[in-house]
Amino acid sequence: MIAIDFDNSYARLPQRFYAEVAPTPVPAPRLIRLNTPLATQLGLDPDWLEGPEGVAMLSGNGVPVGAAPIATAYAGHQFGGFSPQLGDGRAILLGELVDRRGRRHDLQLKGAGPTPFSRRGDGRAALGPVLREYLLSEAMAALGIPTTRALAAVLTGEAVRRETLLPGAVLTRVASSHIRIGTFQFFAARGDVEALRLLADHVIARHYPACAGEGRYLALLEAVIAAQAALVAQWMAIGFIHGVMNTDNMSVAGETIDYGPCAFMDAYHPTTVFSSIDEHGRYAFGNQPPIARWNLARFAEALLPLLEDDRDRAVSIAQEALGQFDPQFQAGLVAGFRRKLGLATEEAEDVVLIGSLLETMQHGEADFTLVFRRLSEAAGPPEGAGDCRSLFGNPAEFDAWEFRWRQRLAREPVSAEARQDAMLRVNPLFIPRNHLVEAVIQAAVEGDDLAPFEVLLGVLARPFDAQPGHEDYARPPAAHERVLATFCGT
């Protein structure tokens, strides 16, 4: 097995941060997708990755020299209930790579076999969830939203038992780290202040070096709050629903992580839920900002011993920091929707204009993605609503809104051509619509046909570009195609 230039900083932390565990070999690994551009960015040879040794590494059948395979420990609030020990139950961190730009990345195998944190699980992954995470995470990256990435997908040659027997697979995931709010909660629940300090210092050095120095732990809290506020604002501006915003699924690096029953909205409604396990809508689309704030409050609680020796004073400091979330989120959200509506300048009434459009979309059951795309097409010369009006079940209400929007655009200092160009670069035509994702998964799982997956992946790699011949990938689902529930797959 080839040596890889890993630099495993997390594995150099004390052993109570993780369990050393090797991947469990699989009988017949077959590489079904390699992300060649990402491999090159990481300094890995794509030809080697596609060869026998590379496939052995990507499937867990071979551990390269320099790797330090571990399963990390963490806790977490899951749907509001606290579990003091969770951890990587089916994921093994092979090691860390520093790319050609000096950026550090974790290389992790999901579905690589049981770990001490598996809680009686098999530690494996089924092909469907692997393909879903590959598609969704790469689509998010193409949309410019901070996210983990997919390096490779491998079939294992063995079946895993879920509701039925399904083909097994392993996903190689790349992240700037896999440190979660729940990682901090793990040590806070044990009263292990030394570990909290080591973890916080590690995160500062790795993700937020500007926070180093006196007052660094408060600076870390404020930095994570800002990162999460910015991330969730981007989710809301693109119609993304994470589905399982447990504290163990929230990265302190501000990346989208853990794509389980995630989904993109079709028709706009703030109460939209797809996750089959979210029976009460805790993680509905419109609840994502307050849930993020709630999760950050749990992060702040974990950090209290580092903020101040006096607990009351520490609580006061944490509460003041948490008060920054709402204005930061709101500023990010409004800025995002201004760009989507072609507004380069700021006016106080823009918030009302944005809110009015969303209400009109909700009343008219209009498709979230296509509304903004068609507004982009209508924003250039010659002016006209184009096909946007036809998306609304209440076209007269849209007409009234559109008149106000035109009045607002008239006060903008940019040309119609420049405005349209800017809007087309932030309003995608193609998103991973649920019915398309389900169709390609079904073809792969039931027919061993990966061609539809490859086509969809290629379309999603260019979300803002018109792609002749692929117009069907932009349309909303017909009534019989609508996906009512998405599943975690664990």
KAPE-V265054 format. One line per field, one symbol per residue. psi: psi as a letter, one per 20 degrees, with the letter a starting at -180 (. if undefined). burial: b if it has 24 or more other ideal C-beta (glycine too) atoms within 12 Angstrom, else e. A space follows every 50 residues. Layout:
psi: ???
burial: ???
This chain:
psi: pqpqmqnmhhiirqiiirpppqqpqqhmpopippnghggghijqohhghi rghghggiijipoqpiqmpqpqpraqookippoioeroikppogapqoai jjpppqopppkjrqrijiljrijrqqgghghghggghhggghikppqrrp hqppqijqqqodhapqpqrppoqpqhrkprhhghhghhhjknhghggggg hghghghmhiiqapkhhghgghghggghggghhhghiikpoghmlqhijo piikqpqmndkrrqqepppijpphphimhjkhkrgiigghhgggghhhgg ghighihqhogghggggghgghiigghggggggggghgghjkoirpqhih gggghhghghgghjlqpgghghghhghiirqqqqicjghiipimhhhggg ghghghgghhjqiqrhghggghhiiioqhprnqghgghghgghgghjkoi ghggggghgiimhippnpikhhiiqrqrgiipphqqqgj.
burial: eeebebbbbbbebeeebbbebbbbebeebbbbbbbeebbeebebeeebbb eebbbbbbbbbbbbeebbbbbbbbbbbbbeeeeebbbbbbbbbbbbbebe eeebbbbbbbbbbbbbbbeebbbbbbbbbbbbbbbbbbbbbbbebbbbbb bbbbbbebebeeeeebbbbbbbbbbbbbbbbbbbbbbbbeebeebbbbbb bbbbbbbbeebeeeebbbbbbbbbbbbbbbbbbbbbbbbbbbbbbbbbbb bbbbbbbbbbbbbbbbbbbbebbbbeebeeebbbbbbbbbbbbbbbbbbb bbbbbbbeeeeeebeebbeebbebbeebbbebbbbbbbbbbbbbeeeeeb eebbebbbebbbebbbbbbbbbbbbbbbbbeeeebeebbebbeeeeebee bbebbbebbeebeeebeebbebbbebbbbbbbbbbbbbbbbeebbeeeeb ebbeebbbbbbebbeeeeeeeebbebbeeeeebeebbbbb
